[in-house]
Amino acid sequence: MPLSYFHLRYTFAKIRIPCRCRCICNSAPPPTLVSLHHAPFNQPLSIFYSLLHQFSNTLIHVKSIHAQIIKNWVSTENYLAAKLIRIYSDLGFLFPARKVFDQCSLRGTAVCNAMMAGFLRNQQHMEVPKLFKMMGSGDIEINSYTCMFALKACTSLLDDEIGMEIVMTVFQRGFHLHPFVGSSIVNFFVKCGYFDDARKVFDGMPEKDIVCWNSMIGGYVQEGLFNEAIKMFLAMIGGGLKPSPVTMVSLLKACGECGLKKLGTSAHGCVIALGMGNDVFVLTSLVDMYSNLGDTDNAALVFNGMFNRSLISWNAMISGYVQNGLIPESFALFRRLVQSGSGFDSGTLVSLMRGCSQTSDLKNGRILHSCIIRKGIESNIVLSTSIVDMYSKCGAIKLATTVFGRMEKKNVITWTAMLVGLSQNGYAEDALKLFCQMQEEKVLANSVTLVSLVHCCAHLGSLNKGRSVHAHLIRHGYAFDAVNMSALLDMYAKCGKIRSAEKLFNKGFHLKDVILCNTMIMGYGMHGLGHYALGVYGRMIEERLKPNQTTFVSLLTACSHSGLVEEGKALFDCIERDHNIKPQEKHYACLVDLLSRAGRLKEADALVKQMPFQPSTDVLEALLSGCRTHKNINMGIQIADRLISLDYLNSGIYVMLSNIYAEARRWESVNYIRGLMRMQGLKKVPGYSLIEVGNRVYTFFARDDSHPRWSDIYQLLENLRLEVEAEGYIPDTSCVLRDVNEPMKVKLLWGHSERLAIAFGLLSTPYGSLIRITKNLRVCVDCHTVTKYISKIVQREIIVRDANRFHHFVNGKCSCNDYW
């Protein structure tokens, strides 16, 4: 028999209430209830109150005492009822607590407060405001504790309407001067976003306890106002108040987010001095802070020094490794976690999935996916979304689509992850279709979704859809910050509307954002407007906006596409001299490209040899492209050999070398290179052209006959061929890199994808309207010449965006001036 049971029986014996329990005498199993018999009506309440206090830890004892109270007709009003409600609630049994409350004929303040506290303790926050209103309508006295409980419920529910009514009651009755009520008001205002009001109440409080200070400091941290949080902490210390673990957690988070390593280290010392060196919550926050500061060594030192670790601690360290790019270390720690016998949760796996996404580690990603299936937690939305993202980042878009399709529940982040995955893997059209499906299912897009859509429209050159997304952003009141504006600017530039991009840039220049300026510079560069790009750079210098590495990559690219060789060289020289930025490989690649395009191959080759590091494939590919353009076969072969030794699985290198041999009519070498490609399992990327007609994007490949109007397209092309030849056009068959006769070469030229797209555009759009084409490869010389003739014959502006830049064809002339 439990000792407490004998204590209970002895107590009843002392007050001379006979016990019918036969188990004690006959050694039978213990009863579930202790019966009291013939209890006098005037039995003192204090005895039952004392018994409840003594035996409040076990439900069976509480029920036994409660049964005797009922059987002996002892009044359960006020404090005794409140005590019963409080005990039942503490034990997690809200139903009997509510039954006691409902059976009270005259409910006083103590009973109502106990019931409120019970609701709060058992997460039944919705019931508290109802009870508060009932007290007000039933003339039950409301005291400071009543208001505190009601405010706590409204804070959890973020119900500012009822909360404000309670705050008014508090001020009317003067309860706000009580420290614990004042703390509740401050916490309520902070959680509901009323920081000014919270600060006013806080400043007006004559006494502030640690809970009140924690509410303000934690609130500032929650809203990202980290500097204010730190100031508040220093003010608290200055007032002689000792920080609690909750205070230190908020401070450590602020230090980590602000990058304040010195203050963070001091806070670490403070944690030790305050005797919090064994507090798992605080130590986990230290791990998180050091991880955010990029100091994984100290984070690991704190983690390894912890005597007790929660799963949150493990997750913080794993996440810290992933956050700082130490993916192997994160998996090693995960293995330690599994070997220790501790379980892991979705948070652990989400961090590891993020690591696989960063490194495109499909193998480990698939292992984690199978682990998730075995654990039976694939229905977790956050986890499933991370799987979709991982497969997308690893290029396994079919697997990502399969996981996405099987998800029963999807939120906007899931849709966005799938949409971004499709876009980044070259399935921009499918991404746009997915967005239409998303709208049909009434899922509201967020700004990330819409920015991803803008990038899809830019990739496809779909101006109509891009404008539609722009309108959607305006209609739904999204803030036009630098990220949104940069995406829109890039879309307009890539859709050929450079003036629209320019207007948007001038409207957003007040943001003084370097990314916005870089995007505009790149836009001008694509359109061959190098002088305009240099103008943006000049404005940045005037406004003391510091350029970064990307700025100079964009500027050098713009100079390269515009033939501004001397200006580009001068820019390269000033990168380190004027801006203290050490030129990287990408800057050298741009300068080599600039010189190679201009035919200064010897100078470009000399630059490659003088580089302070071994040339990358980007640098050598730029030089190889120049060799092909200017027909320097010998140098081209040498560069190609170096490239193949560096990256033998890059199909583009083989294709370019094959083209160099083909232009030199060295067909045996061409066949040899193509044989090498087949041996390596490499394929040439097929050329295609896109055109948007009637809010739909059409794709054409070379010699394509899959379009429903293919016969009309080829008939129009034949008519155009006769007209351009009458205007003096002579086919440049050197662009056909096949060993076939001349008539076949001419036929192949007229089957190029951009010509098919132009013909379809002429058939499908009103007379005089602009035709906009996007091509994935560099436009060939002959197609460039033909398009100039066509623009003059049909009296239409034709804009072609190829892999390098834009070509605006108007009345027989191109904006590139034949330099591309």
KOLTI-489375 format. One line per 4 residues: number of its first residue (from 1); their letters; for each residue x, y, z of C-alpha. Coordinates in steps of 0.2 Angstrom, whole numbers, plus 2048, in hexadecimal, padded with zeros to 3 digits. Example, Ala and Ser with C-alpha at 12.3 -4.5 7.8 and 13.67 -1.06 7.14 Angstrom:
1 = as = 83E,7EA,827 | 844,7FB,824
END
This chain:
1 = mpls = 800,800,800 | 806,811,7FC | 80C,81B,80B | 801,82A,807
5 = yfhl = 7F2,81F,807 | 7F5,81A,81A | 7F7,82D,81E | 7E7,831,816
9 = rytf = 7DE,823,820 | 7E6,828,830 | 7E0,83A,82D | 7CE,835,82B
13 = akir = 7D0,82A,83A | 7D6,839,844 | 7C6,843,840 | 7BC,834,845
17 = ipcr = 7B4,830,835 | 7B2,81E,833 | 7B9,815,824 | 7B0,807,81B
21 = crci = 7C0,802,812 | 7C2,7EF,815 | 7D3,7EE,80C | 7DD,7F3,81A
25 = cnsa = 7D6,7E7,826 | 7D5,7D8,81A | 7E4,7DC,810 | 7DA,7DE,800
29 = pppt = 7E0,7E8,7F1 | 7E0,7FB,7F4 | 7D0,804,7F1 | 7CE,812,7E4
33 = lvsl = 7C5,81D,7F0 | 7C5,820,803 | 7B3,821,80A | 7AE,82C,818
37 = hhap = 79E,828,821 | 792,833,82B | 79D,842,82A | 796,851,834
41 = fnqp = 78F,85F,82A | 79A,86C,833 | 7AA,863,82F | 7B7,870,82D
45 = lsif = 7BC,875,81B | 7CE,877,821 | 7D0,865,823 | 7CB,861,812
49 = ysll = 7D6,86F,80B | 7E5,868,815 | 7E2,857,80E | 7E1,85D,7FC
53 = hqfs = 7F1,867,7FF | 7FA,858,806 | 7F4,84B,7F9 | 7F3,856,7E9
57 = ntli = 800,84C,7DF | 7F5,83C,7DB | 7E4,83C,7D2 | 7DE,82D,7DC
61 = hvks = 7E0,836,7ED | 7D8,846,7E7 | 7C9,83D,7E0 | 7C8,834,7F1
65 = ihaq = 7C8,844,7FB | 7BC,84C,7EE | 7B0,83E,7F0 | 7AF,840,803
69 = iikn = 7AC,852,801 | 79D,84E,7F6 | 796,840,800 | 797,84A,810
73 = wvst = 78F,859,809 | 79D,864,80C | 79C,875,804 | 7A7,876,7F5
77 = enyl = 7A6,889,7F3 | 7B4,896,7F1 | 7C5,890,7F7 | 7C2,87D,7F8
81 = aakl = 7BA,87D,7E7 | 7C9,888,7E1 | 7D5,87C,7E8 | 7CD,86D,7E0
85 = iriy = 7CD,875,7CF | 7DF,87A,7D1 | 7E4,868,7D6 | 7DB,860,7C7
89 = sdlg = 7E1,86D,7BB | 7F3,86A,7C1 | 7F1,857,7BF | 7EB,85B,7AD
93 = flfp = 7D9,855,7B0 | 7CF,864,7AA | 7BE,85B,7A9 | 7BC,858,7BC
97 = arkv = 7C3,869,7BF | 7B5,871,7B4 | 7A8,866,7BC | 7AD,86D,7CD
101 = fdqc = 7AC,87E,7C6 | 79B,87B,7BE | 793,874,7CE | 798,883,7D8
105 = slrg = 787,88C,7DB | 790,89C,7E1 | 7A0,89F,7D7 | 7AC,8AB,7DF
109 = tavc = 7BB,8B3,7D8 | 7C7,8A6,7DF | 7BD,898,7D6 | 7BD,8A1,7C6
113 = namm = 7CF,8A6,7C7 | 7D4,893,7CB | 7CA,88E,7BB | 7D2,89B,7B0
117 = agfl = 7E3,895,7B6 | 7DE,883,7B3 | 7D9,888,7A1 | 7EA,890,79E
121 = rnqq = 7F3,882,7A5 | 7EA,876,79A | 7EC,880,78A | 7D9,884,789
125 = hmev = 7DC,897,786 | 7CC,89A,77D | 7C2,896,78D | 7CA,8A4,798
129 = pklf = 7C3,8B3,78F | 7B2,8AB,790 | 7B3,8A9,7A2 | 7BA,8BB,7A4
133 = kmmg = 7AB,8C2,79B | 79F,8B6,7A6 | 7A7,8BE,7B6 | 7A4,8CF,7B0
137 = sgdi = 792,8CC,7AB | 78F,8C2,7BB | 795,8CF,7C7 | 7A3,8C4,7CD
141 = eins = 7B1,8CF,7D4 | 7C0,8D0,7C8 | 7D1,8D2,7D0 | 7E3,8D4,7CA
145 = ytcm = 7E5,8C1,7C8 | 7D6,8C0,7BD | 7DC,8CD,7B1 | 7EE,8C5,7B1
149 = falk = 7E6,8B4,7AC | 7DB,8BB,79F | 7E9,8C5,797 | 7F4,8B6,796
153 = acts = 7E6,8AD,78D | 7E4,8BB,780 | 7F7,8BC,77E | 7F8,8A9,779
157 = lldd = 7E9,8AC,76E | 7F0,8BC,767 | 7DE,8C3,76A | 7E1,8D5,76A
161 = eigm = 7CF,8DA,76A | 7CA,8D2,77B | 7DB,8D5,781 | 7D9,8E8,77F
165 = eivm = 7C9,8E7,789 | 7D2,8DE,797 | 7E0,8EB,797 | 7D2,8F9,799
169 = tvfq = 7CB,8F0,7A8 | 7DC,8EE,7AF | 7E0,901,7AE | 7CE,906,7B4
173 = rgfh = 7D1,8FC,7C4 | 7E3,901,7C6 | 7EA,8EF,7C5 | 7F7,8F4,7B9
177 = lhpf = 802,8FA,7C7 | 804,8E8,7CD | 814,8E1,7C6 | 80D,8D0,7C0
181 = vgss = 7FE,8D8,7B8 | 809,8E6,7B0 | 815,8D8,7A9 | 805,8CF,7A1
185 = ivnf = 800,8DF,799 | 812,8E2,792 | 813,8D0,78C | 801,8D1,784
189 = fvkc = 806,8E2,77B | 817,8DA,775 | 80F,8CA,76E | 802,8D3,765
193 = gyfd = 80E,8E0,75D | 80A,8EF,767 | 81C,8F4,76C | 819,906,76F
197 = dark = 80A,902,77B | 815,8F5,783 | 823,901,786 | 817,90E,78D
201 = vfdg = 810,902,79A | 822,8FB,79E | 829,90D,7A0 | 81A,912,7AB
205 = mpek = 81C,903,7B7 | 822,907,7C8 | 829,8F6,7CB | 82F,8EA,7BD
209 = divc = 833,8D8,7C1 | 83E,8CD,7B6 | 82F,8C6,7AD | 82A,8D7,7A7
213 = wnsm = 83C,8DB,7A1 | 83D,8CA,798 | 82C,8CE,78F | 834,8DE,788
217 = iggy = 845,8D7,784 | 83D,8C7,77C | 830,8D1,772 | 83E,8DC,76A
221 = vqeg = 848,8CC,765 | 838,8C4,75E | 835,8D4,753 | 847,8D4,74D
225 = lfne = 84B,8E4,757 | 85B,8DD,75E | 864,8ED,762 | 855,8F3,76D
229 = aikm = 855,8E2,776 | 867,8E4,77A | 864,8F6,780 | 856,8F0,78B
233 = flam = 861,8E2,792 | 86E,8EF,797 | 861,8FA,79F | 85B,8EB,7A9
237 = iggg = 86D,8E7,7AF | 870,8F9,7B3 | 860,8F9,7BE | 868,8EB,7C9
241 = lkps = 85C,8DD,7C3 | 864,8CB,7C1 | 860,8C3,7B0 | 857,8B3,7AF
245 = pvtm = 85A,8A5,7A3 | 84C,8AC,798 | 855,8BD,798 | 865,8B5,792
249 = vsll = 85D,8AB,784 | 856,8BB,77D | 867,8C4,77E | 870,8B5,776
253 = kacg = 864,8B5,768 | 866,8C8,765 | 879,8C6,765 | 878,8B8,759
257 = ecgl = 86D,8C1,74D | 876,8D2,74E | 887,8CA,74C | 88D,8D1,75C
261 = kklg = 89B,8C4,760 | 8A3,8CE,76E | 893,8D1,777 | 88E,8BF,774
265 = tsah = 89E,8B9,77C | 89B,8C5,78B | 889,8BE,78C | 891,8AC,78D
269 = gcvi = 89C,8B2,79C | 88D,8B9,7A4 | 884,8A8,7A2 | 892,89F,7AB
273 = algm = 893,8AD,7B9 | 880,8AC,7BC | 881,899,7BF | 877,894,7AF
277 = gndv = 885,889,7A9 | 87A,87A,7AA | 86A,881,7A3 | 867,878,793
281 = fvlt = 85B,885,78C | 869,893,78E | 877,888,788 | 86D,883,778
285 = slvd = 86B,896,775 | 87D,898,777 | 880,88A,769 | 873,893,75E
289 = mysn = 87C,8A4,761 | 88D,89E,75D | 886,895,74D | 87E,8A6,747
293 = lgdt = 88E,8AF,74A | 897,8A2,73F | 8A2,89B,74E | 89E,889,74D
297 = dnaa = 8AD,885,757 | 8A7,88D,767 | 895,887,763 | 89C,875,763
301 = lvfn = 8A6,879,773 | 896,87E,77C | 88C,86F,775 | 89A,862,77A
305 = gmfn = 89B,86A,78B | 888,867,78F | 885,85A,79C | 873,858,797
309 = rsli = 86D,85B,785 | 85B,85D,77F | 857,859,76D | 855,86B,76A
313 = swna = 868,86C,76F | 86D,85F,762 | 862,868,755 | 86A,879,758
317 = misg = 87B,872,756 | 876,868,746 | 86E,877,73F | 87D,882,743
321 = yvqn = 888,877,739 | 87D,877,72A | 87A,88A,72C | 88D,88C,72B
325 = glip = 890,880,71C | 897,872,727 | 88C,864,720 | 898,855,723
329 = esfa = 899,85B,736 | 886,85C,737 | 884,84A,731 | 892,844,73D
333 = lfrr = 888,84C,74B | 878,844,745 | 881,833,746 | 886,837,758
337 = lvqs = 874,83B,75C | 86E,82B,755 | 87C,821,75E | 878,829,76E
341 = gsgf = 867,821,76E | 85E,832,76E | 850,834,761 | 84F,842,754
345 = dsgt = 841,84C,74D | 83B,855,73E | 846,864,743 | 855,859,742
349 = lvsl = 851,853,731 | 84C,864,72A | 85D,86A,72E | 866,85B,726
353 = mrgc = 85B,85D,717 | 860,86F,715 | 872,869,716 | 86F,85D,707
357 = sqts = 867,86B,6FE | 876,877,700 | 882,869,6FA | 876,861,6ED
361 = dlkn = 87A,851,6F6 | 86C,846,6EF | 873,836,6F6 | 872,83B,708
365 = gril = 861,844,704 | 85A,834,6FE | 860,82B,70E | 858,838,719
369 = hsci = 848,837,70F | 847,824,712 | 84A,827,724 | 83B,833,725
373 = irkg = 830,826,71C | 836,818,729 | 832,824,737 | 821,828,730
377 = iesn = 822,83B,731 | 821,83F,71E | 811,847,721 | 81A,856,72A
381 = ivls = 818,865,71F | 828,86D,723 | 832,85D,721 | 829,858,710
385 = tsiv = 82C,86A,70A | 83F,868,70E | 83F,858,704 | 838,860,6F5
389 = dmys = 845,86E,6F7 | 853,862,6F9 | 84E,858,6E9 | 84C,868,6DF
393 = kcga = 85D,86E,6E5 | 865,85E,6E0 | 85D,85F,6CF | 852,850,6D2
397 = ikla = 842,859,6CD | 838,84A,6C9 | 83A,843,6DB | 836,855,6E1
401 = ttvf = 826,855,6D7 | 822,843,6DD | 824,848,6F0 | 81A,858,6EC
405 = grme = 80C,84F,6E4 | 80A,842,6F2 | 809,850,700 | 7F7,851,707
409 = kknv = 7FA,861,70F | 803,870,707 | 806,881,70C | 80C,890,703
413 = itwt = 81F,88C,707 | 81C,87B,6FF | 815,882,6EF | 823,88F,6EF
417 = amlv = 831,881,6F1 | 82A,877,6E3 | 828,886,6D8 | 839,88C,6DB
421 = glsq = 840,87B,6D8 | 838,87A,6C7 | 83E,88C,6C3 | 850,888,6C8
425 = ngya = 850,878,6BE | 84B,880,6AE | 839,87B,6AF | 832,88D,6AF
429 = edal = 823,889,6A5 | 81E,87B,6B1 | 821,888,6BF | 814,894,6B8
433 = klfc = 808,885,6B6 | 80A,881,6C8 | 807,893,6CD | 7F6,892,6C3
437 = qmqe = 7F2,881,6CD | 7F7,88A,6DD | 7EA,898,6D9 | 7DD,88B,6D5
441 = ekvl = 7DF,883,6E6 | 7DD,895,6EE | 7EF,895,6F6 | 7F4,8A7,6F8
445 = ansv = 806,8AA,6F1 | 813,8B3,6FC | 820,8BF,6F6 | 82D,8B1,6F4
449 = tlvs = 821,8A7,6E8 | 81E,8B7,6DE | 830,8BB,6DC | 834,8A9,6D7
453 = lvhc = 826,8AB,6CA | 82E,8BB,6C4 | 83E,8B2,6C1 | 835,8A4,6B7
457 = cahl = 82D,8B2,6AC | 83F,8B9,6AA | 846,8A8,6A5 | 838,8A6,698
461 = gsln = 838,8B8,692 | 825,8B8,696 | 821,8CA,697 | 80E,8C8,699
465 = kgrs = 80F,8BC,6A7 | 81D,8C7,6AF | 812,8D6,6AF | 804,8CC,6B6
469 = vhah = 80F,8C7,6C5 | 814,8D9,6C7 | 802,8DE,6C8 | 7FF,8D0,6D4
473 = lirh = 80D,8D7,6E0 | 805,8E9,6DF | 7F3,8E3,6E1 | 7F7,8D9,6F1
477 = gyaf = 801,8E7,6F8 | 812,8DE,6F9 | 820,8EA,6FE | 82C,8EE,6F0
481 = davn = 83C,8EB,6F8 | 84D,8E9,6F0 | 84A,8D6,6ED | 839,8D8,6E5
485 = msal = 83E,8E7,6DA | 84E,8DE,6D5 | 844,8CF,6CF | 838,8DA,6C5
489 = ldmy = 846,8E4,6BE | 84F,8D4,6B8 | 83F,8CE,6B0 | 83C,8DE,6A6
493 = akcg = 84E,8DE,6A1 | 84D,8CC,69B | 83D,8CE,692 | 844,8DC,688
497 = kirs = 83C,8EB,691 | 84C,8F3,696 | 843,904,698 | 836,8FD,6A4
501 = aekl = 844,8F6,6AE | 84C,907,6AE | 83D,90F,6B4 | 83B,903,6C2
505 = fnkg = 84D,905,6C7 | 84C,918,6C8 | 83C,916,6D3 | 846,90A,6DF
509 = fhlk = 857,912,6DF | 853,91B,6EF | 854,90A,6F7 | 867,90C,6F4
513 = dvil = 869,8F9,6F2 | 878,8F2,6E9 | 86E,8E2,6E3 | 862,8EE,6DA
517 = cntm = 870,8F7,6D2 | 879,8E7,6CD | 869,8E1,6C5 | 867,8F1,6BB
521 = imgy = 879,8F0,6B5 | 877,8DE,6AF | 867,8E3,6A6 | 870,8F1,69D
525 = gmhg = 87E,8E5,699 | 872,8D8,691 | 86B,8E5,686 | 87D,8EB,681
529 = lghy = 87B,8FC,689 | 88C,8FC,692 | 88C,90F,694 | 87C,90F,69D
533 = algv = 883,901,6A9 | 892,90C,6AC | 886,91A,6B0 | 87D,910,6BE
537 = ygrm = 88F,90C,6C5 | 892,91F,6C5 | 882,922,6CF | 887,915,6DB
541 = ieer = 898,91E,6DE | 88F,92F,6E0 | 883,928,6ED | 891,91F,6F6
545 = lkpn = 889,90F,6F3 | 897,902,6F5 | 898,8F6,6E6 | 89B,8E3,6E9
549 = qttf = 8A3,8D5,6DF | 893,8D2,6D5 | 893,8E5,6D0 | 8A3,8E3,6C7
553 = vsll = 89E,8D2,6BF | 88F,8DB,6B8 | 899,8EA,6B2 | 8A6,8E0,6AA
557 = tacs = 899,8D5,6A1 | 890,8E5,69B | 8A0,8EC,694 | 8A3,8DB,68C
561 = hsgl = 892,8DB,683 | 895,8ED,67D | 8A7,8EC,677 | 8AD,8F8,685
565 = veeg = 8BE,8F1,686 | 8C8,8FF,68E | 8BA,904,69A | 8B9,8F2,6A0
569 = kalf = 8CC,8F1,6A2 | 8CB,901,6AC | 8BD,8FA,6B7 | 8C7,8EA,6BA
573 = dcie = 8D6,8F4,6C0 | 8CC,8FE,6CC | 8C3,8EF,6D5 | 8D1,8ED,6E2
577 = rdhn = 8D9,8FF,6E0 | 8C9,909,6E4 | 8BE,8FD,6ED | 8C9,8F1,6F6
581 = ikpq = 8C1,8E1,6EE | 8CD,8D4,6E8 | 8C9,8CE,6D7 | 8C2,8BC,6D6
585 = ekhy = 8C2,8AF,6C8 | 8B1,8B6,6C2 | 8B9,8C7,6BF | 8C7,8C0,6B5
589 = aclv = 8BB,8B5,6AB | 8B1,8C5,6A7 | 8C1,8CE,6A2 | 8C7,8C0,697
593 = dlls = 8B6,8BF,68F | 8B7,8D2,68B | 8C8,8D0,683 | 8C3,8C0,67A
597 = ragr = 8B3,8C8,672 | 8BD,8D6,66C | 8C9,8CB,663 | 8D8,8CF,66F
601 = lkea = 8DC,8BC,672 | 8EE,8BE,675 | 8EB,8CB,683 | 8DD,8BF,68A
605 = dalv = 8E9,8B0,68A | 8F7,8BB,692 | 8EA,8C0,6A0 | 8E5,8AE,6A3
609 = kqmp = 8F8,8A9,6A6 | 8FA,8B8,6B2 | 8EC,8B4,6BD | 8F0,8B2,6CF
613 = fqps = 8E7,8A1,6CF | 8E4,892,6C3 | 8D7,897,6B6 | 8C6,890,6B9
617 = tdvl = 8BB,888,6AB | 8B1,899,6AA | 8C1,8A2,6A6 | 8C7,895,699
621 = eall = 8B5,894,691 | 8B5,8A7,68E | 8C6,8A5,685 | 8C0,896,67B
625 = sgcr = 8B0,89F,676 | 8BB,8AE,670 | 8C6,8A1,666 | 8B6,89B,65D
629 = thkn = 8AF,8AC,659 | 8C0,8B2,652 | 8C4,8A1,64A | 8D5,89E,653
633 = inmg = 8D5,88B,652 | 8E6,887,659 | 8E3,891,669 | 8D1,88A,66A
637 = iqia = 8D7,878,66A | 8E4,87C,677 | 8D8,884,683 | 8CB,876,67F
641 = drli = 8D8,869,684 | 8DB,872,695 | 8C8,874,698 | 8C5,861,695
645 = sldy = 8D2,85D,6A1 | 8CA,868,6AE | 8B8,863,6AB | 8B6,854,69F
649 = lnsg = 8A3,852,6A2 | 89F,864,69C | 896,861,68C | 897,874,687
653 = iyvm = 8AA,872,685 | 8A9,864,679 | 89C,86C,66F | 8A6,87C,66E
657 = lsni = 8B5,873,668 | 8AB,869,65C | 8A4,879,655 | 8B6,880,653
661 = yaea = 8BB,871,649 | 8AB,872,63F | 8AE,884,63A | 8BF,87F,634
665 = rrwe = 8B8,871,62A | 8C2,864,634 | 8B4,857,634 | 8BF,848,63A
669 = svny = 8C3,852,64A | 8B0,857,64C | 8AB,844,64B | 8B9,840,657
673 = irgl = 8B2,84D,664 | 8A0,847,662 | 8A6,835,664 | 8AE,83B,675
677 = mrmq = 89E,842,67A | 895,832,677 | 8A1,828,680 | 89F,834,68F
681 = glkk = 88C,833,68E | 88B,846,68B | 87E,84F,680 | 87D,860,678
685 = vpgy = 870,86B,680 | 863,86D,672 | 860,87F,66C | 84E,886,66E
689 = slie = 845,896,66C | 836,89D,676 | 829,8A9,671 | 81A,8AF,67B
693 = vgnr = 809,8B1,672 | 7F8,8B3,67A | 7FF,8B1,68C | 806,8A0,687
697 = vytf = 819,89C,684 | 81D,891,675 | 82D,887,673 | 835,884,662
701 = fard = 844,878,65F | 84E,877,64F | 844,870,640 | 835,86E,64C
705 = dshp = 825,868,644 | 81B,864,654 | 812,875,654 | 800,874,64D
709 = rwsd = 804,882,641 | 814,87B,63B | 810,87B,628 | 80B,88D,629
713 = iyql = 81B,891,632 | 826,889,625 | 81C,891,617 | 81F,8A2,61E
717 = lenl = 831,89E,621 | 833,899,60E | 82A,8AA,609 | 836,8B3,615
721 = rlev = 845,8AA,60D | 841,8B0,5FC | 83E,8C2,602 | 84E,8C3,60C
725 = eaeg = 858,8BC,5FD | 850,8C9,5F2 | 857,8D6,5FF | 868,8D0,5FD
729 = yipd = 86A,8C2,60A | 877,8B5,607 | 877,8A6,613 | 886,8A4,61E
733 = tscv = 887,891,61E | 897,891,629 | 88A,891,637 | 885,87F,633
737 = lrdv = 891,874,63B | 88D,864,632 | 896,85C,623 | 887,85E,617
741 = nepm = 885,866,606 | 881,879,604 | 86E,877,600 | 86C,86C,60F
745 = kvkl = 875,879,61A | 86A,887,614 | 85B,87C,618 | 861,878,629
749 = lwgh = 864,88B,62C | 852,88F,629 | 84D,882,635 | 855,88B,644
753 = serl = 84A,88D,653 | 84A,8A0,654 | 844,8A1,642 | 836,895,646
757 = aiaf = 831,8A0,655 | 832,8B0,64B | 827,8A8,63D | 81A,8A3,64A
761 = glls = 81A,8B4,652 | 817,8BC,641 | 808,8B0,63E | 801,8B2,650
765 = tpyg = 803,8C5,654 | 7FB,8D5,64D | 804,8DE,63F | 811,8EA,646
769 = slir = 812,8E2,657 | 822,8DE,65F | 829,8CC,65F | 833,8C6,66E
773 = itkn = 83D,8B6,66D | 848,8AE,67A | 856,8A1,675 | 860,896,680
777 = lrvc = 870,897,676 | 87A,8A4,66D | 871,8AA,65D | 87B,8A4,64D
781 = vdch = 882,8B1,641 | 876,8AC,633 | 866,8AD,63E | 86C,8BE,644
785 = tvtk = 86E,8C4,632 | 85D,8BD,62C | 854,8C5,63B | 85B,8D6,636
789 = yisk = 853,8D4,625 | 843,8CD,62B | 841,8DC,637 | 842,8E7,628
793 = ivqr = 837,8DE,61D | 828,8DB,629 | 82B,8EC,631 | 82B,8E5,643
797 = eiiv = 837,8E7,652 | 83D,8D5,656 | 846,8D3,667 | 851,8C3,669
801 = rdan = 859,8BF,67A | 866,8B2,677 | 872,8AA,684 | 87D,8B9,684
805 = rfhh = 873,8C9,682 | 864,8D1,67A | 862,8D6,667 | 856,8E3,662
809 = fvng = 853,8E2,650 | 84B,8F1,648 | 849,8F5,635 | 858,8EA,630
813 = kcsc = 864,8EF,63F | 868,8E7,64F | 86C,8F0,660 | 87C,8E5,662
817 = ndyw = 884,8ED,652 | 889,8DB,64E | 894,8DA,65E | 88E,8CB,668
END
